[in-house]
């Protein structure tokens, strides 16, 4: 899931996240996970990383070559309960 750039910083991502979290809880899930490019690689992905951190996600694992060496995959997780 993603938000078009023209809708960034308008609360759309937060609303989508809250809906996904509510749905995951209602479905009995205990955790949520997201993947993005590691912080420090690209400014626009740094904003994405910061969004996830602000939502309460914690860094879990980094896969340096999952996508490719220029785009290391950062995994964040969040406990729902």
N, CA, C and O atoms as a GROMACS GRO file, in nm:
protein
  324
    1UNK      N    1   0.086  -0.116   0.000
    1UNK     CA    2   0.000   0.000   0.000
    1UNK      C    3   0.090   0.122   0.000
    1UNK      O    4   0.199   0.119   0.058
    2UNK      N    5   0.047   0.225  -0.062
    2UNK     CA    6   0.125   0.348  -0.066
    2UNK      C    7   0.034   0.468  -0.090
    2UNK      O    8  -0.084   0.453  -0.119
    3UNK      N    9   0.091   0.586  -0.076
    3UNK     CA   10   0.017   0.711  -0.092
    3UNK      C   11   0.089   0.794  -0.198
    3UNK      O   12   0.211   0.812  -0.193
    4UNK      N   13   0.014   0.843  -0.294
    4UNK     CA   14   0.072   0.929  -0.397
    4UNK      C   15   0.134   1.053  -0.333
    4UNK      O   16   0.084   1.104  -0.233
    5UNK      N   17   0.246   1.100  -0.391
    5UNK     CA   18   0.320   1.212  -0.333
    5UNK      C   19   0.233   1.334  -0.306
    5UNK      O   20   0.252   1.402  -0.206
    6UNK      N   21   0.140   1.362  -0.396
    6UNK     CA   22   0.059   1.483  -0.376
    6UNK      C   23  -0.033   1.474  -0.254
    6UNK      O   24  -0.091   1.575  -0.212
    7UNK      N   25  -0.046   1.354  -0.197
    7UNK     CA   26  -0.129   1.336  -0.078
    7UNK      C   27  -0.046   1.315   0.048
    7UNK      O   28  -0.101   1.295   0.157
    8UNK      N   29   0.089   1.319   0.034
    8UNK     CA   30   0.175   1.307   0.153
    8UNK      C   31   0.149   1.426   0.245
    8UNK      O   32   0.119   1.537   0.199
    9UNK      N   33   0.162   1.402   0.375
    9UNK     CA   34   0.150   1.505   0.478
    9UNK      C   35   0.009   1.563   0.488
    9UNK      O   36  -0.010   1.677   0.528
   10UNK      N   37  -0.090   1.482   0.449
   10UNK     CA   38  -0.230   1.522   0.461
   10UNK      C   39  -0.309   1.425   0.548
   10UNK      O   40  -0.432   1.434   0.554
   11UNK      N   41  -0.241   1.334   0.615
   11UNK     CA   42  -0.308   1.239   0.704
   11UNK      C   43  -0.360   1.114   0.636
   11UNK      O   44  -0.417   1.028   0.703
   12UNK      N   45  -0.340   1.102   0.505
   12UNK     CA   46  -0.391   0.986   0.432
   12UNK      C   47  -0.318   0.859   0.476
   12UNK      O   48  -0.383   0.757   0.502
   13UNK      N   49  -0.187   0.864   0.484
   13UNK     CA   50  -0.109   0.746   0.524
   13UNK      C   51  -0.145   0.702   0.665
   13UNK      O   52  -0.157   0.582   0.692
   14UNK      N   53  -0.161   0.798   0.754
   14UNK     CA   54  -0.198   0.765   0.892
   14UNK      C   55  -0.334   0.697   0.896
   14UNK      O   56  -0.353   0.599   0.969
   15UNK      N   57  -0.429   0.746   0.819
   15UNK     CA   58  -0.563   0.685   0.815
   15UNK      C   59  -0.558   0.544   0.757
   15UNK      O   60  -0.623   0.453   0.808
   16UNK      N   61  -0.480   0.526   0.650
   16UNK     CA   62  -0.465   0.392   0.592
   16UNK      C   63  -0.401   0.297   0.692
   16UNK      O   64  -0.444   0.182   0.707
   17UNK      N   65  -0.297   0.345   0.761
   17UNK     CA   66  -0.230   0.263   0.860
   17UNK      C   67  -0.327   0.223   0.971
   17UNK      O   68  -0.333   0.107   1.010
   18UNK      N   69  -0.402   0.319   1.023
   18UNK     CA   70  -0.496   0.290   1.132
   18UNK      C   71  -0.601   0.187   1.088
   18UNK      O   72  -0.638   0.099   1.165
   19UNK      N   73  -0.649   0.199   0.964
   19UNK     CA   74  -0.746   0.102   0.913
   19UNK      C   75  -0.684  -0.036   0.901
   19UNK      O   76  -0.747  -0.136   0.935
   20UNK      N   77  -0.559  -0.042   0.852
   20UNK     CA   78  -0.490  -0.171   0.840
   20UNK      C   79  -0.466  -0.232   0.977
   20UNK      O   80  -0.483  -0.353   0.996
   21UNK      N   81  -0.427  -0.150   1.073
   21UNK     CA   82  -0.402  -0.199   1.209
   21UNK      C   83  -0.531  -0.251   1.272
   21UNK      O   84  -0.531  -0.357   1.335
   22UNK      N   85  -0.640  -0.178   1.257
   22UNK     CA   86  -0.770  -0.221   1.310
   22UNK      C   87  -0.811  -0.354   1.248
   22UNK      O   88  -0.858  -0.443   1.318
   23UNK      N   89  -0.793  -0.366   1.119
   23UNK     CA   90  -0.828  -0.489   1.049
   23UNK      C   91  -0.740  -0.606   1.096
   23UNK      O   92  -0.790  -0.717   1.117
   24UNK      N   93  -0.612  -0.581   1.111
   24UNK     CA   94  -0.521  -0.687   1.157
   24UNK      C   95  -0.558  -0.734   1.297
   24UNK      O   96  -0.559  -0.854   1.324
   25UNK      N   97  -0.588  -0.640   1.385
   25UNK     CA   98  -0.629  -0.676   1.521
   25UNK      C   99  -0.758  -0.758   1.518
   25UNK      O  100  -0.770  -0.859   1.587
   26UNK      N  101  -0.854  -0.713   1.440
   26UNK     CA  102  -0.983  -0.783   1.431
   26UNK      C  103  -0.967  -0.923   1.374
   26UNK      O  104  -1.046  -1.013   1.403
   27UNK      N  105  -0.865  -0.941   1.292
   27UNK     CA  106  -0.838  -1.072   1.231
   27UNK      C  107  -0.752  -1.162   1.320
   27UNK      O  108  -0.723  -1.276   1.284
   28UNK      N  109  -0.711  -1.111   1.436
   28UNK     CA  110  -0.636  -1.191   1.531
   28UNK      C  111  -0.485  -1.188   1.515
   28UNK      O  112  -0.415  -1.267   1.578
   29UNK      N  113  -0.434  -1.099   1.432
   29UNK     CA  114  -0.288  -1.091   1.415
   29UNK      C  115  -0.223  -1.028   1.536
   29UNK      O  116  -0.283  -0.946   1.605
   30UNK      N  117  -0.100  -1.068   1.563
   30UNK     CA  118  -0.024  -1.017   1.677
   30UNK      C  119   0.081  -0.914   1.637
   30UNK      O  120   0.125  -0.834   1.720
   31UNK      N  121   0.120  -0.915   1.510
   31UNK     CA  122   0.226  -0.826   1.463
   31UNK      C  123   0.192  -0.771   1.325
   31UNK      O  124   0.114  -0.830   1.250
   32UNK      N  125   0.253  -0.656   1.294
   32UNK     CA  126   0.252  -0.602   1.159
   32UNK      C  127   0.397  -0.587   1.117
   32UNK      O  128   0.485  -0.565   1.200
   33UNK      N  129   0.422  -0.598   0.987
   33UNK     CA  130   0.555  -0.585   0.931
   33UNK      C  131   0.548  -0.498   0.807
   33UNK      O  132   0.452  -0.505   0.730
   34UNK      N  133   0.650  -0.415   0.788
   34UNK     CA  134   0.662  -0.337   0.664
   34UNK      C  135   0.806  -0.349   0.614
   34UNK      O  136   0.898  -0.374   0.692
   35UNK      N  137   0.822  -0.331   0.486
   35UNK     CA  138   0.954  -0.334   0.424
   35UNK      C  139   0.972  -0.205   0.345
   35UNK      O  140   0.880  -0.158   0.278
   36UNK      N  141   1.092  -0.149   0.353
   36UNK     CA  142   1.126  -0.031   0.275
   36UNK      C  143   1.277  -0.028   0.255
   36UNK      O  144   1.349  -0.113   0.307
   37UNK      N  145   1.324   0.068   0.180
   37UNK     CA  146   1.468   0.083   0.157
   37UNK      C  147   1.531   0.142   0.284
   37UNK      O  148   1.474   0.232   0.346
   38UNK      N  149   1.646   0.093   0.320
   38UNK     CA  150   1.717   0.135   0.441
   38UNK      C  151   1.733   0.287   0.448
   38UNK      O  152   1.757   0.354   0.348
   39UNK      N  153   1.719   0.339   0.570
   39UNK     CA  154   1.740   0.481   0.597
   39UNK      C  155   1.880   0.522   0.552
   39UNK      O  156   1.976   0.448   0.568
   40UNK      N  157   1.889   0.642   0.495
   40UNK     CA  158   2.018   0.696   0.453
   40UNK      C  159   2.052   0.672   0.307
   40UNK      O  160   2.156   0.717   0.260
   41UNK      N  161   1.964   0.602   0.235
   41UNK     CA  162   1.992   0.574   0.093
   41UNK      C  163   1.933   0.679   0.001
   41UNK      O  164   2.000   0.727  -0.090
   42UNK      N  165   1.807   0.714   0.024
   42UNK     CA  166   1.735   0.809  -0.061
   42UNK      C  167   1.647   0.895   0.029
   42UNK      O  168   1.581   0.844   0.120
   43UNK      N  169   1.646   1.025   0.004
   43UNK     CA  170   1.569   1.117   0.088
   43UNK      C  171   1.422   1.078   0.096
   43UNK      O  172   1.362   1.081   0.204
   44UNK      N  173   1.364   1.042  -0.016
   44UNK     CA  174   1.221   1.010  -0.013
   44UNK      C  175   1.193   0.882   0.069
   44UNK      O  176   1.088   0.872   0.132
   45UNK      N  177   1.284   0.788   0.068
   45UNK     CA  178   1.266   0.669   0.152
   45UNK      C  179   1.299   0.698   0.298
   45UNK      O  180   1.248   0.630   0.388
   46UNK      N  181   1.384   0.798   0.323
   46UNK     CA  182   1.408   0.838   0.462
   46UNK      C  183   1.277   0.890   0.522
   46UNK      O  184   1.249   0.863   0.639
   47UNK      N  185   1.199   0.963   0.446
   47UNK     CA  186   1.068   1.010   0.494
   47UNK      C  187   0.976   0.892   0.520
   47UNK      O  188   0.900   0.893   0.617
   48UNK      N  189   0.981   0.790   0.435
   48UNK     CA  190   0.900   0.670   0.455
   48UNK      C  191   0.942   0.598   0.583
   48UNK      O  192   0.857   0.557   0.662
   49UNK      N  193   1.074   0.584   0.603
   49UNK     CA  194   1.124   0.522   0.726
   49UNK      C  195   1.076   0.599   0.848
   49UNK      O  196   1.030   0.539   0.945
   50UNK      N  197   1.085   0.731   0.843
   50UNK     CA  198   1.044   0.813   0.957
   50UNK      C  199   0.895   0.799   0.983
   50UNK      O  200   0.852   0.798   1.099
   51UNK      N  201   0.815   0.787   0.878
   51UNK     CA  202   0.671   0.764   0.895
   51UNK      C  203   0.647   0.635   0.973
   51UNK      O  204   0.570   0.634   1.069
   52UNK      N  205   0.713   0.527   0.932
   52UNK     CA  206   0.694   0.400   1.002
   52UNK      C  207   0.738   0.409   1.148
   52UNK      O  208   0.670   0.357   1.236
   53UNK      N  209   0.849   0.475   1.173
   53UNK     CA  210   0.897   0.492   1.310
   53UNK      C  211   0.795   0.573   1.390
   53UNK      O  212   0.764   0.539   1.505
   54UNK      N  213   0.743   0.679   1.330
   54UNK     CA  214   0.643   0.761   1.398
   54UNK      C  215   0.514   0.684   1.428
   54UNK      O  216   0.445   0.714   1.525
   55UNK      N  217   0.483   0.584   1.345
   55UNK     CA  218   0.364   0.503   1.368
   55UNK      C  219   0.386   0.399   1.478
   55UNK      O  220   0.291   0.336   1.524
   56UNK      N  221   0.511   0.381   1.519
   56UNK     CA  222   0.540   0.288   1.627
   56UNK      C  223   0.616   0.163   1.586
   56UNK      O  224   0.639   0.076   1.670
   57UNK      N  225   0.654   0.153   1.460
   57UNK     CA  226   0.731   0.038   1.415
   57UNK      C  227   0.874   0.047   1.469
   57UNK      O  228   0.926   0.156   1.492
   58UNK      N  229   0.935  -0.069   1.489
   58UNK     CA  230   1.074  -0.080   1.534
   58UNK      C  231   1.155  -0.154   1.429
   58UNK      O  232   1.106  -0.246   1.364
   59UNK      N  233   1.282  -0.113   1.414
   59UNK     CA  234   1.370  -0.184   1.321
   59UNK      C  235   1.383  -0.328   1.366
   59UNK      O  236   1.401  -0.357   1.485
   60UNK      N  237   1.373  -0.419   1.270
   60UNK     CA  238   1.382  -0.561   1.301
   60UNK      C  239   1.502  -0.626   1.236
   60UNK      O  240   1.585  -0.687   1.303
   61UNK      N  241   1.510  -0.613   1.104
   61UNK     CA  242   1.618  -0.680   1.031
   61UNK      C  243   1.645  -0.606   0.901
   61UNK      O  244   1.556  -0.546   0.842
   62UNK      N  245   1.770  -0.613   0.857
   62UNK     CA  246   1.810  -0.553   0.730
   62UNK      C  247   1.862  -0.664   0.639
   62UNK      O  248   1.947  -0.744   0.678
   63UNK      N  249   1.809  -0.668   0.518
   63UNK     CA  250   1.855  -0.762   0.416
   63UNK      C  251   1.928  -0.680   0.309
   63UNK      O  252   1.863  -0.621   0.223
   64UNK      N  253   2.061  -0.677   0.313
   64UNK     CA  254   2.138  -0.590   0.225
   64UNK      C  255   2.121  -0.618   0.076
   64UNK      O  256   2.138  -0.528  -0.006
   65UNK      N  257   2.088  -0.742   0.039
   65UNK     CA  258   2.081  -0.775  -0.105
   65UNK      C  259   1.948  -0.838  -0.146
   65UNK      O  260   1.940  -0.897  -0.253
   66UNK      N  261   1.845  -0.826  -0.063
   66UNK     CA  262   1.715  -0.885  -0.099
   66UNK      C  263   1.665  -0.829  -0.232
   66UNK      O  264   1.625  -0.905  -0.320
   67UNK      N  265   1.667  -0.698  -0.245
   67UNK     CA  266   1.626  -0.635  -0.371
   67UNK      C  267   1.747  -0.616  -0.461
   67UNK      O  268   1.748  -0.666  -0.574
   68UNK      N  269   1.847  -0.547  -0.413
   68UNK     CA  270   1.978  -0.536  -0.476
   68UNK      C  271   2.067  -0.452  -0.384
   68UNK      O  272   2.017  -0.394  -0.288
   69UNK      N  273   2.196  -0.445  -0.412
   69UNK     CA  274   2.291  -0.379  -0.323
   69UNK      C  275   2.264  -0.230  -0.307
   69UNK      O  276   2.298  -0.172  -0.204
   70UNK      N  277   2.203  -0.167  -0.407
   70UNK     CA  278   2.173  -0.023  -0.399
   70UNK      C  279   2.046   0.004  -0.320
   70UNK      O  280   2.019   0.119  -0.283
   71UNK      N  281   1.968  -0.099  -0.294
   71UNK     CA  282   1.839  -0.084  -0.226
   71UNK      C  283   1.824  -0.186  -0.114
   71UNK      O  284   1.741  -0.277  -0.125
   72UNK      N  285   1.902  -0.173  -0.007
   72UNK     CA  286   1.892  -0.269   0.103
   72UNK      C  287   1.753  -0.264   0.167
   72UNK      O  288   1.698  -0.156   0.191
   73UNK      N  289   1.698  -0.380   0.193
   73UNK     CA  290   1.562  -0.392   0.246
   73UNK      C  291   1.562  -0.385   0.398
   73UNK      O  292   1.615  -0.473   0.466
   74UNK      N  293   1.501  -0.279   0.452
   74UNK     CA  294   1.484  -0.263   0.596
   74UNK      C  295   1.346  -0.316   0.634
   74UNK      O  296   1.246  -0.278   0.575
   75UNK      N  297   1.343  -0.404   0.733
   75UNK     CA  298   1.217  -0.456   0.783
   75UNK      C  299   1.190  -0.396   0.920
   75UNK      O  300   1.276  -0.394   1.008
   76UNK      N  301   1.068  -0.345   0.934
   76UNK     CA  302   1.019  -0.294   1.062
   76UNK      C  303   0.904  -0.382   1.108
   76UNK      O  304   0.830  -0.436   1.026
   77UNK      N  305   0.890  -0.396   1.239
   77UNK     CA  306   0.779  -0.472   1.296
   77UNK      C  307   0.713  -0.391   1.407
   77UNK      O  308   0.771  -0.298   1.463
   78UNK      N  309   0.590  -0.430   1.437
   78UNK     CA  310   0.514  -0.368   1.545
   78UNK      C  311   0.429  -0.475   1.610
   78UNK      O  312   0.359  -0.550   1.541
   79UNK      N  313   0.433  -0.483   1.742
   79UNK     CA  314   0.344  -0.570   1.815
   79UNK      C  315   0.207  -0.501   1.823
   79UNK      O  316   0.198  -0.382   1.851
   80UNK      N  317   0.102  -0.577   1.798
   80UNK     CA  318  -0.032  -0.520   1.798
   80UNK      C  319  -0.103  -0.536   1.932
   80UNK      O  320  -0.201  -0.466   1.958
   81UNK      N  321  -0.057  -0.624   2.014
   81UNK     CA  322  -0.125  -0.650   2.141
   81UNK      C  323  -0.042  -0.607   2.258
   81UNK      O  324  -0.084  -0.622   2.373
   0.00000   0.00000   0.00000
